[in-house]
Amino acid sequence: MPLYEYLCETCGQKYESYKRLTDENKEEACPACGGRAVKTGISLFTAKGSSPGNGSSCGIGPRRSPFG
């Protein structure tokens, strides 16, 4: 499920919400005031873990950049 960023048109609050792809076109209500919220984009995040690859899920160490 994607995590979307929203902005309330009434109070201006920014917040994030998970939406199923099937519910993507349904209107979103602001959790603070109940006003209409518009989607501003997909939220980007980084998952960090305790794996040996410094948070990498593939278990290998950090890679060297091919650009130098």
C-alpha positions in Angstrom: 0.0 0.0 0.0 1.5 3.4 -1.0 1.9 6.1 1.6 0.5 9.4 0.2 1.0 12.9 1.3 -2.1 15.2 1.6 -2.7 18.8 2.2 -6.0 20.0 3.7 -7.7 22.8 1.7 -9.5 24.1 4.8 -6.9 24.3 7.5 -3.6 23.7 5.6 -2.5 20.7 7.6 -0.1 18.3 5.9 -0.3 14.6 6.7 0.4 11.2 5.4 -2.1 8.3 4.8 -1.9 4.8 3.4 -4.3 4.1 0.6 -5.1 1.0 -1.3 -4.8 1.3 -5.1 -8.5 0.6 -5.4 -9.3 3.5 -3.0 -6.9 5.9 -4.7 -9.7 8.1 -6.3 -11.8 8.3 -3.2 -11.9 11.7 -1.4 -9.7 12.1 1.7 -10.9 13.9 4.8 -8.5 15.9 7.0 -7.9 14.2 10.4 -7.7 17.6 12.1 -10.8 19.4 10.8 -12.6 17.0 8.5 -12.1 19.3 5.5 -11.3 18.2 2.0 -7.7 17.1 1.5 -5.8 16.9 -1.8 -3.1 14.4 -2.6 0.3 16.1 -3.1 2.4 13.1 -3.9 3.8 9.8 -2.7 5.7 9.9 0.5 9.3 8.8 0.3 10.9 7.0 3.2 14.0 4.9 4.1 13.8 1.7 6.0 16.7 1.1 8.3 17.4 -2.3 9.9 20.0 -4.2 11.9 21.1 -6.3 8.9 24.8 -6.7 8.3 24.6 -4.6 5.1 24.0 -1.3 7.0 20.3 -1.4 6.4 20.4 -3.2 3.1 18.0 -6.0 2.8 20.2 -8.0 0.5 22.9 -8.7 3.2 25.9 -7.4 1.3 28.1 -4.5 2.3 28.0 -1.0 0.9 28.7 -0.8 -2.9 31.3 1.5 -4.5 30.0 4.0 -6.9 30.8 3.2 -10.6 31.4 7.0 -11.1 34.4 7.3 -8.9 
